[in-house]
Amino acid sequence: MYRNTVHILKTNLSREQDKLSISDVLNDHPEIHEWSVDLNDCDKVLRVVCNGVELDEIIQLLEKSGYTAEDLKD
């Protein structure tokens, strides 16, 4: 059993419409428990709380939706 993990990503999301575009894919993933995007941050930070989902999988989900994302290291 996995423990909850929090992934923090830099994205190119810039508008509320972009958030709506990714909401279905993130909300429908059974192991993603919650997520949020800070459009006011210069890195357009996506925060994902999940259980057993690798960072690469989240990046691929966004890329399939037409967006870019990368790990936002400390």
C-alpha positions as CSV (number, residue, x, y, z in Angstrom):
1,M,0.0,0.0,0.0
2,Y,1.3,3.4,-1.0
3,R,1.3,6.5,1.2
4,N,0.0,9.8,-0.1
5,T,2.6,11.7,-2.1
6,V,2.6,15.4,-3.0
7,H,4.1,16.3,-6.4
8,I,4.8,20.0,-7.2
9,L,5.2,20.8,-10.9
10,K,6.0,23.9,-12.9
11,T,3.5,24.2,-15.8
12,N,2.5,26.4,-18.7
13,L,-1.1,26.6,-17.6
14,S,-2.1,30.2,-17.6
15,R,-5.9,30.6,-17.7
16,E,-8.9,29.3,-15.9
17,Q,-9.8,27.6,-19.2
18,D,-6.5,25.6,-19.0
19,K,-7.5,24.4,-15.5
20,L,-10.8,23.2,-16.9
21,S,-9.0,21.4,-19.7
22,I,-7.0,19.3,-17.3
23,S,-9.7,18.8,-14.7
24,D,-11.4,15.8,-16.2
25,V,-8.1,13.9,-16.7
26,L,-6.9,14.6,-13.2
27,N,-10.3,14.2,-11.5
28,D,-10.9,10.9,-13.3
29,H,-7.6,9.3,-12.2
30,P,-8.4,6.9,-9.3
31,E,-5.2,7.6,-7.4
32,I,-5.2,11.4,-7.6
33,H,-7.0,12.6,-4.5
34,E,-6.7,16.3,-4.9
35,W,-5.0,18.9,-7.0
36,S,-4.7,22.7,-7.5
37,V,-3.0,25.2,-9.8
38,D,-1.7,28.6,-8.6
39,L,-2.2,30.7,-11.8
40,N,-0.8,33.7,-9.9
41,D,2.6,32.1,-9.3
42,C,5.2,32.8,-11.9
43,D,5.7,29.0,-12.3
44,K,2.0,28.3,-12.6
45,V,2.5,25.6,-9.9
46,L,0.4,22.4,-10.0
47,R,0.2,20.6,-6.7
48,V,-1.0,17.0,-6.9
49,V,-1.8,14.8,-3.9
50,C,-1.9,11.2,-5.0
51,N,-1.4,7.6,-3.9
52,G,1.2,5.6,-5.9
53,V,1.3,7.9,-9.0
54,E,4.7,8.7,-10.3
55,L,5.7,12.2,-11.3
56,D,6.3,11.1,-14.9
57,E,2.7,9.8,-15.2
58,I,1.3,13.2,-14.2
59,I,3.6,15.0,-16.7
60,Q,2.4,12.6,-19.4
61,L,-1.3,13.3,-18.5
62,L,-0.7,17.0,-18.9
63,E,1.3,16.5,-22.2
64,K,-1.6,14.5,-23.6
65,S,-3.8,17.4,-22.8
66,G,-1.5,19.8,-24.7
67,Y,0.4,21.3,-21.7
68,T,3.9,21.1,-20.4
69,A,5.0,20.3,-16.9
70,E,8.2,19.6,-15.1
71,D,9.3,18.8,-11.5
72,L,9.7,21.9,-9.5
73,K,12.6,21.0,-7.3
74,D,13.1,22.7,-3.9
